[in-house]
Amino acid sequence: MAQDVSGHVPKPFWAGLPHTNIHLSTTPDVLHQLYQGVLKHLISWCQSVLTEAELDRRIRCLPRALGLRHFKNGISALSQVSGTERKNMGKILLACLVGSPMTESGITACRAILDFIYLAQYSTHDDETLKYMDDALNTWDANKGYFLRVGPPFDFSDNEQLQHRNVRTFAYRFRQEGLASV
């Protein structure tokens, strides 16, 4: 009964179908996959490494600037975060990590994910911008081990691995669907 309720699919129906890639059945979605998914995880990892209180302190200390939201109480107290708020968090995250106990490898991993998120929002892509996206993900892959070593036991669970595969398909989908200009 527990298996019936959990939604666990031990062998999906498409597993034996040739030329089937389930990750290509969904459209790339910047808001839900990148901001509400990947960036949300990245912020929680940074909070685990720095502590929520320290990251909030650094956010509160940022000077007001045109085009940036000032989170006067930090971000950890926010309960329901909109896409716009998450996007604004991404704009200031890297600045909050400078001078923190996070090593260069951790900051590089964060920068790589943020670079990818911004690149994915280009209205058109060519081979050069798609290479930038691939380079950003390769930089993330080369440096994400920092979070595994330093933070609490991070579980790159099945859901996070699925999300990572979906993110990896962004550049591929842009090429396949003709969203990249030549």
N, C-alpha and C positions, 0 to 999 in steps of 0.2 A: 504494500500500500504506500509506503514512504516514497518509493521510486515513482509511483504514479503521480503523486502530489508535487514532488520536487521540480518537475520539469526537466529532469536529467534525461538526455537522449544518448544512450550508449552507442548506437550505431545509426547515424542519420540516414535518411532515405537516399541522399545524393552521394553517399560515400563510394558506391561502386560505379557511378556514372562517369564515363570518360569525358574529358574536356569540361568538367564542372568545377568552378571556383565560386563558392557561395559568397565570398567577399566582394565579388563583382556584381552581386545582385542588388546592392544598395548604392545609392548616389552619395558621393562624398559630401559630408555635412560639416562645415566649419564650426558652427555653433555647438552642436551636440557632441560631435566626435572630438574636436580640438579644444574648444573653450570649456564646455561643461564636462568633458571627459579628461583629456590629457592634462590641460592646465590645472584642473581641480586636483588631480593626483600630484602634480608637480608642487603645487602650493602646500599640500598636506605633507609631502616629503620634506620640504623646506621647513615647515613648522616643527616636524619631528626632530630635525637636525638642530635648528636654532632654538627651539621651543616656541609655542604660540605667543607667549608673553613677549619674548625678545623680538620676534618678527613684527608683532603689533607695535612695539615701542619704536622700532626702526621706521615703520610706516607712518606713525604719528609724527615723527621727527622730520619727515620730508617737507621741504618748503612747498608752498603753493606755487603752481605753475600753470600757465595757460595751456589748455587742452588735456590736463591731467586731473583726475578726481582726487581730492584730498579726503582720505579716510580718517577723520579726526579721532575715531575710537578704535582704529585698527580694523582687521578683517575677521578675527576669530569669533566675534560676537554675532556676525551676520548669520541668520538662519536660512533664509531662502535667497539664494544669490541669482540674480538675473544674468543673462548673457552679457549685457552692457557692463554690469558691475564686474563680472569675471574678466571681460576685456580690459577694463580699467586696472584691474589687479595685475594683469600681464604687463601693462605699460610700466609699472613701478617696481615689479618684483626684482629685476636684476639690480637696480639701484640699491635696494635694501640688503642685498647679499654682499656688496662690496665692503670690505673691512670686517666681515663676520668671521667666525671660526671655520666656515666652510672653505675647503681647499680650492685651489685653482681648478682641479678636476671636477668638483661639484658645480662650481660656477660655470665652467665650460659646458657641462651637461645641460644646465638650465638655459644658458644662452642658445644652445643648439636647438632645443625644443621651441623656444620663443622664436628663433629665426624661421624654423619650419612653419610655425603657425602663421607668421606674417607673410611668408612666401606663398603659402597655400591660398591666400586671399587675393593674389594678383588676378586681374580680370582676364588676362591671356598669358600663356606660357610659350616659351620656345625651348629648344634643346638646352640652352644655357641656364635658364631659370629652373628647368626640371633637374639639371645637374646640381644646382644650388640646393634644391630640396633634398636630393639624394645625399649630398655632402653633409647637410645638417643632420639627417638621420644617422649617417655613419659616425658623425662626431658624437651624437647622443649615445649610440651603441658603444663607442670606445670609452666613454666616460661615466656611464650610468652605474658602473660598479662601485663608485663612490658611495652611493646611497645604500648599496647592499652591505658595504663594509662598515659604515659609520652609524647609520641610523638603526632604529629598532628593526627587528626581522621583517623586512619588506617582502611581501608575498606577491611576486609578479604572477598573480593567479590566472586562471583560465580566462576570466573576463578581461583582465589587463592585457594578456597576450593576444586575445582576439582584437582588442582595441588597437594594439600595436600593429597587428597585421592589417587592420583596416586603414590605419594611418599610412602604412607602407604602400597601400594601393593608391593613395592620392595621385602621385606622379604617374603611376602606371595608367590610371583611369584618364588622366588628362591627355596622355599620349593616345590611348585607344579611342577615346570619344571625340577626338579632333578638337579638344579644348586648347591644345597647344598650337600656336600659330607658327608657321614655318617661314 
